[in-house]
Amino acid sequence: MFPHLGGQELFVILFLALLIFGAKRLPEVGAGLGKGIRSFKEAIKGADVKEDIEKLENKKINTATSSSPTEETSSKKI
């Protein structure tokens, strides 16, 4: 993602974050960022699960509607 990001660049970024947020708030900022990333991942997984459930429900509905006419035709033969 960042191919030219070495140790010195990371040090500068961390130093600037320390200056901007301060030593007391930096752990809070990191924790908030971690929680945000975690909730984003869960939301993506939840959306995938919802799509899978909808697909399965649609397949059940399609198989139920396609099996109904065959039952009607078999009952008409008798």
N, CA, C and O atoms as a GROMACS GRO file, in nm:
protein
  312
    1MET      N    1   0.083  -0.117   0.000
    1MET     CA    2   0.000   0.000   0.000
    1MET      C    3   0.088   0.125   0.000
    1MET      O    4   0.068   0.215  -0.082
    2PHE      N    5   0.184   0.132   0.090
    2PHE     CA    6   0.279   0.241   0.094
    2PHE      C    7   0.418   0.183   0.071
    2PHE      O    8   0.488   0.151   0.167
    3PRO      N    9   0.459   0.168  -0.053
    3PRO     CA   10   0.584   0.098  -0.081
    3PRO      C   11   0.709   0.171  -0.034
    3PRO      O   12   0.810   0.106  -0.006
    4HIS      N   13   0.707   0.302  -0.023
    4HIS     CA   14   0.826   0.378   0.012
    4HIS      C   15   0.817   0.435   0.154
    4HIS      O   16   0.873   0.540   0.182
    5LEU      N   17   0.747   0.366   0.243
    5LEU     CA   18   0.729   0.413   0.379
    5LEU      C   19   0.825   0.336   0.469
    5LEU      O   20   0.800   0.220   0.503
    6GLY      N   21   0.934   0.399   0.507
    6GLY     CA   22   1.036   0.334   0.588
    6GLY      C   23   1.027   0.374   0.734
    6GLY      O   24   0.928   0.433   0.778
    7GLY      N   25   1.131   0.343   0.806
    7GLY     CA   26   1.135   0.370   0.949
    7GLY      C   27   1.135   0.518   0.982
    7GLY      O   28   1.068   0.561   1.076
    8GLN      N   29   1.210   0.596   0.906
    8GLN     CA   30   1.217   0.740   0.932
    8GLN      C   31   1.082   0.806   0.906
    8GLN      O   32   1.042   0.896   0.981
    9GLU      N   33   1.014   0.765   0.803
    9GLU     CA   34   0.883   0.823   0.772
    9GLU      C   35   0.782   0.790   0.881
    9GLU      O   36   0.704   0.876   0.922
   10LEU      N   37   0.784   0.665   0.928
   10LEU     CA   38   0.694   0.626   1.036
   10LEU      C   39   0.723   0.706   1.163
   10LEU      O   40   0.631   0.748   1.233
   11PHE      N   41   0.851   0.727   1.192
   11PHE     CA   42   0.889   0.806   1.309
   11PHE      C   43   0.836   0.948   1.298
   11PHE      O   44   0.784   1.002   1.397
   12VAL      N   45   0.846   1.009   1.183
   12VAL     CA   46   0.796   1.145   1.164
   12VAL      C   47   0.645   1.150   1.181
   12VAL      O   48   0.592   1.242   1.244
   13ILE      N   49   0.576   1.051   1.127
   13ILE     CA   50   0.430   1.047   1.139
   13ILE      C   51   0.390   1.032   1.286
   13ILE      O   52   0.300   1.103   1.332
   14LEU      N   53   0.454   0.942   1.358
   14LEU     CA   54   0.422   0.924   1.499
   14LEU      C   55   0.456   1.049   1.581
   14LEU      O   56   0.382   1.085   1.673
   15PHE      N   57   0.567   1.114   1.548
   15PHE     CA   58   0.605   1.236   1.619
   15PHE      C   59   0.501   1.346   1.596
   15PHE      O   60   0.463   1.416   1.690
   16LEU      N   61   0.455   1.362   1.473
   16LEU     CA   62   0.352   1.462   1.444
   16LEU      C   63   0.221   1.430   1.515
   16LEU      O   64   0.154   1.520   1.565
   17ALA      N   65   0.185   1.303   1.520
   17ALA     CA   66   0.064   1.264   1.592
   17ALA      C   67   0.077   1.296   1.740
   17ALA      O   68  -0.019   1.340   1.803
   18LEU      N   69   0.195   1.273   1.796
   18LEU     CA   70   0.220   1.306   1.936
   18LEU      C   71   0.208   1.455   1.960
   18LEU      O   72   0.153   1.497   2.062
   19LEU      N   73   0.259   1.536   1.869
   19LEU     CA   74   0.250   1.681   1.884
   19LEU      C   75   0.106   1.731   1.871
   19LEU      O   76   0.063   1.820   1.944
   20ILE      N   77   0.032   1.672   1.778
   20ILE     CA   78  -0.105   1.718   1.753
   20ILE      C   79  -0.199   1.678   1.866
   20ILE      O   80  -0.274   1.761   1.917
   21PHE      N   81  -0.196   1.551   1.904
   21PHE     CA   82  -0.292   1.501   2.001
   21PHE      C   83  -0.242   1.505   2.145
   21PHE      O   84  -0.324   1.510   2.237
   22GLY      N   85  -0.114   1.503   2.167
   22GLY     CA   86  -0.060   1.504   2.302
   22GLY      C   87  -0.043   1.362   2.353
   22GLY      O   88  -0.103   1.267   2.302
   23ALA      N   89   0.040   1.350   2.457
   23ALA     CA   90   0.071   1.216   2.510
   23ALA      C   91  -0.048   1.153   2.580
   23ALA      O   92  -0.061   1.030   2.580
   24LYS      N   93  -0.136   1.233   2.640
   24LYS     CA   94  -0.250   1.178   2.714
   24LYS      C   95  -0.360   1.126   2.621
   24LYS      O   96  -0.424   1.026   2.651
   25ARG      N   97  -0.381   1.194   2.510
   25ARG     CA   98  -0.490   1.157   2.420
   25ARG      C   99  -0.450   1.058   2.313
   25ARG      O  100  -0.537   1.000   2.249
   26LEU      N  101  -0.323   1.037   2.290
   26LEU     CA  102  -0.278   0.948   2.184
   26LEU      C  103  -0.329   0.804   2.202
   26LEU      O  104  -0.372   0.745   2.103
   27PRO      N  105  -0.326   0.746   2.323
   27PRO     CA  106  -0.384   0.611   2.339
   27PRO      C  107  -0.535   0.607   2.311
   27PRO      O  108  -0.586   0.509   2.256
   28GLU      N  109  -0.605   0.714   2.348
   28GLU     CA  110  -0.749   0.721   2.321
   28GLU      C  111  -0.776   0.725   2.171
   28GLU      O  112  -0.868   0.660   2.122
   29VAL      N  113  -0.696   0.801   2.100
   29VAL     CA  114  -0.710   0.812   1.955
   29VAL      C  115  -0.684   0.676   1.890
   29VAL      O  116  -0.758   0.635   1.800
   30GLY      N  117  -0.580   0.607   1.935
   30GLY     CA  118  -0.549   0.475   1.881
   30GLY      C  119  -0.660   0.375   1.909
   30GLY      O  120  -0.696   0.296   1.822
   31ALA      N  121  -0.715   0.378   2.031
   31ALA     CA  122  -0.825   0.287   2.065
   31ALA      C  123  -0.949   0.317   1.982
   31ALA      O  124  -1.016   0.226   1.934
   32GLY      N  125  -0.978   0.445   1.963
   32GLY     CA  126  -1.094   0.482   1.882
   32GLY      C  127  -1.078   0.440   1.737
   32GLY      O  128  -1.173   0.396   1.673
   33LEU      N  129  -0.957   0.454   1.687
   33LEU     CA  130  -0.929   0.412   1.549
   33LEU      C  131  -0.944   0.261   1.535
   33LEU      O  132  -1.001   0.213   1.437
   34GLY      N  133  -0.895   0.188   1.633
   34GLY     CA  134  -0.909   0.042   1.631
   34GLY      C  135  -1.054  -0.002   1.636
   34GLY      O  136  -1.093  -0.094   1.564
   35LYS      N  137  -1.134   0.062   1.721
   35LYS     CA  138  -1.276   0.029   1.730
   35LYS      C  139  -1.349   0.060   1.599
   35LYS      O  140  -1.437  -0.014   1.556
   36GLY      N  141  -1.311   0.171   1.538
   36GLY     CA  142  -1.373   0.208   1.410
   36GLY      C  143  -1.343   0.107   1.302
   36GLY      O  144  -1.431   0.070   1.224
   37ILE      N  145  -1.219   0.063   1.294
   37ILE     CA  146  -1.180  -0.037   1.194
   37ILE      C  147  -1.252  -0.168   1.221
   37ILE      O  148  -1.299  -0.233   1.128
   38ARG      N  149  -1.260  -0.208   1.348
   38ARG     CA  150  -1.328  -0.333   1.384
   38ARG      C  151  -1.476  -0.328   1.347
   38ARG      O  152  -1.530  -0.425   1.292
   39SER      N  153  -1.543  -0.216   1.377
   39SER     CA  154  -1.686  -0.207   1.344
   39SER      C  155  -1.706  -0.204   1.192
   39SER      O  156  -1.806  -0.256   1.143
   40PHE      N  157  -1.612  -0.145   1.118
   40PHE     CA  158  -1.622  -0.144   0.973
   40PHE      C  159  -1.611  -0.286   0.918
   40PHE      O  160  -1.687  -0.323   0.829
   41LYS      N  161  -1.517  -0.364   0.970
   41LYS     CA  162  -1.502  -0.502   0.926
   41LYS      C  163  -1.626  -0.584   0.958
   41LYS      O  164  -1.670  -0.664   0.876
   42GLU      N  165  -1.683  -0.564   1.077
   42GLU     CA  166  -1.804  -0.637   1.115
   42GLU      C  167  -1.922  -0.598   1.026
   42GLU      O  168  -2.003  -0.683   0.991
   43ALA      N  169  -1.930  -0.471   0.989
   43ALA     CA  170  -2.038  -0.427   0.902
   43ALA      C  171  -2.025  -0.490   0.764
   43ALA      O  172  -2.125  -0.528   0.704
   44ILE      N  173  -1.903  -0.502   0.714
   44ILE     CA  174  -1.881  -0.564   0.584
   44ILE      C  175  -1.919  -0.712   0.590
   44ILE      O  176  -1.985  -0.764   0.500
   45LYS      N  177  -1.877  -0.780   0.696
   45LYS     CA  178  -1.912  -0.922   0.711
   45LYS      C  179  -2.062  -0.939   0.726
   45LYS      O  180  -2.120  -1.034   0.671
   46GLY      N  181  -2.126  -0.849   0.800
   46GLY     CA  182  -2.271  -0.856   0.818
   46GLY      C  183  -2.344  -0.836   0.687
   46GLY      O  184  -2.444  -0.903   0.663
   47ALA      N  185  -2.297  -0.748   0.603
   47ALA     CA  186  -2.360  -0.725   0.473
   47ALA      C  187  -2.346  -0.849   0.386
   47ALA      O  188  -2.440  -0.886   0.315
   48ASP      N  189  -2.230  -0.914   0.391
   48ASP     CA  190  -2.210  -1.037   0.313
   48ASP      C  191  -2.303  -1.147   0.361
   48ASP      O  192  -2.358  -1.222   0.281
   49VAL      N  193  -2.320  -1.158   0.492
   49VAL     CA  194  -2.407  -1.261   0.548
   49VAL      C  195  -2.552  -1.233   0.509
   49VAL      O  196  -2.625  -1.326   0.474
   50LYS      N  197  -2.593  -1.107   0.514
   50LYS     CA  198  -2.730  -1.073   0.476
   50LYS      C  199  -2.756  -1.108   0.330
   50LYS      O  200  -2.862  -1.159   0.296
   51GLU      N  201  -2.658  -1.080   0.243
   51GLU     CA  202  -2.674  -1.113   0.101
   51GLU      C  203  -2.686  -1.264   0.082
   51GLU      O  204  -2.766  -1.311   0.002
   52ASP      N  205  -2.606  -1.340   0.156
   52ASP     CA  206  -2.612  -1.486   0.145
   52ASP      C  207  -2.747  -1.538   0.192
   52ASP      O  208  -2.804  -1.629   0.131
   53ILE      N  209  -2.799  -1.482   0.301
   53ILE     CA  210  -2.928  -1.525   0.352
   53ILE      C  211  -3.038  -1.493   0.252
   53ILE      O  212  -3.127  -1.575   0.229
   54GLU      N  213  -3.032  -1.374   0.192
   54GLU     CA  214  -3.133  -1.337   0.092
   54GLU      C  215  -3.128  -1.431  -0.029
   54GLU      O  216  -3.233  -1.469  -0.082
   55LYS      N  217  -3.008  -1.468  -0.072
   55LYS     CA  218  -2.996  -1.560  -0.185
   55LYS      C  219  -3.056  -1.696  -0.150
   55LYS      O  220  -3.126  -1.755  -0.233
   56LEU      N  221  -3.030  -1.745  -0.029
   56LEU     CA  222  -3.086  -1.874   0.012
   56LEU      C  223  -3.237  -1.868   0.020
   56LEU      O  224  -3.306  -1.962  -0.021
   57GLU      N  225  -3.291  -1.757   0.073
   57GLU     CA  226  -3.436  -1.742   0.081
   57GLU      C  227  -3.498  -1.738  -0.058
   57GLU      O  228  -3.604  -1.797  -0.081
   58ASN      N  229  -3.433  -1.669  -0.151
   58ASN     CA  230  -3.485  -1.663  -0.288
   58ASN      C  231  -3.483  -1.801  -0.353
   58ASN      O  232  -3.576  -1.836  -0.426
   59LYS      N  233  -3.379  -1.879  -0.327
   59LYS     CA  234  -3.374  -2.014  -0.382
   59LYS      C  235  -3.485  -2.100  -0.324
   59LYS      O  236  -3.545  -2.180  -0.395
   60LYS      N  237  -3.512  -2.084  -0.193
   60LYS     CA  238  -3.620  -2.161  -0.130
   60LYS      C  239  -3.754  -2.124  -0.190
   60LYS      O  240  -3.838  -2.210  -0.216
   61ILE      N  241  -3.774  -1.994  -0.211
   61ILE     CA  242  -3.901  -1.948  -0.269
   61ILE      C  243  -3.915  -2.001  -0.411
   61ILE      O  244  -4.023  -2.047  -0.450
   62ASN      N  245  -3.806  -1.996  -0.490
   62ASN     CA  246  -3.811  -2.044  -0.628
   62ASN      C  247  -3.837  -2.194  -0.633
   62ASN      O  248  -3.914  -2.240  -0.717
   63THR      N  249  -3.775  -2.271  -0.546
   63THR     CA  250  -3.797  -2.416  -0.546
   63THR      C  251  -3.936  -2.448  -0.495
   63THR      O  252  -3.997  -2.545  -0.540
   64ALA      N  253  -3.988  -2.368  -0.401
   64ALA     CA  254  -4.123  -2.393  -0.350
   64ALA      C  255  -4.227  -2.364  -0.459
   64ALA      O  256  -4.324  -2.439  -0.472
   65THR      N  257  -4.208  -2.258  -0.535
   65THR     CA  258  -4.305  -2.225  -0.640
   65THR      C  259  -4.292  -2.322  -0.757
   65THR      O  260  -4.392  -2.351  -0.823
   66SER      N  261  -4.175  -2.372  -0.784
   66SER     CA  262  -4.159  -2.465  -0.894
   66SER      C  263  -4.208  -2.604  -0.857
   66SER      O  264  -4.247  -2.681  -0.945
   67SER      N  265  -4.208  -2.639  -0.728
   67SER     CA  266  -4.255  -2.771  -0.688
   67SER      C  267  -4.407  -2.774  -0.673
   67SER      O  268  -4.466  -2.882  -0.680
   68SER      N  269  -4.470  -2.661  -0.653
   68SER     CA  270  -4.615  -2.657  -0.638
   68SER      C  271  -4.689  -2.702  -0.764
   68SER      O  272  -4.783  -2.781  -0.752
   69PRO      N  273  -4.652  -2.658  -0.884
   69PRO     CA  274  -4.724  -2.703  -1.003
   69PRO      C  275  -4.712  -2.854  -1.026
   69PRO      O  276  -4.806  -2.916  -1.076
   70THR      N  277  -4.601  -2.913  -0.991
   70THR     CA  278  -4.588  -3.057  -1.011
   70THR      C  279  -4.677  -3.133  -0.915
   70THR      O  280  -4.727  -3.240  -0.950
   71GLU      N  281  -4.696  -3.080  -0.796
   71GLU     CA  282  -4.787  -3.145  -0.703
   71GLU      C  283  -4.930  -3.135  -0.752
   71GLU      O  284  -5.008  -3.229  -0.738
   72GLU      N  285  -4.965  -3.020  -0.810
   72GLU     CA  286  -5.101  -3.002  -0.862
   72GLU      C  287  -5.126  -3.096  -0.979
   72GLU      O  288  -5.234  -3.155  -0.989
   73THR      N  289  -5.029  -3.111  -1.067
   73THR     CA  290  -5.049  -3.197  -1.182
   73THR      C  291  -5.056  -3.343  -1.140
   73THR      O  292  -5.131  -3.421  -1.200
   74SER      N  293  -4.980  -3.382  -1.038
   74SER     CA  294  -4.987  -3.520  -0.993
   74SER      C  295  -5.119  -3.548  -0.924
   74SER      O  296  -5.168  -3.660  -0.931
   75SER      N  297  -5.177  -3.451  -0.857
   75SER     CA  298  -5.306  -3.472  -0.792
   75SER      C  299  -5.421  -3.474  -0.894
   75SER      O  300  -5.524  -3.536  -0.869
   76LYS      N  301  -5.403  -3.405  -1.007
   76LYS     CA  302  -5.505  -3.405  -1.112
   76LYS      C  303  -5.510  -3.539  -1.184
   76LYS      O  304  -5.615  -3.578  -1.233
   77LYS      N  305  -5.396  -3.609  -1.191
   77LYS     CA  306  -5.392  -3.737  -1.259
   77LYS      C  307  -5.470  -3.844  -1.183
   77LYS      O  308  -5.520  -3.939  -1.242
   78ILE      N  309  -5.480  -3.828  -1.054
   78ILE     CA  310  -5.547  -3.931  -0.974
   78ILE      C  311  -5.694  -3.910  -0.977
   78ILE      O  312  -5.768  -3.986  -0.915
   0.00000   0.00000   0.00000
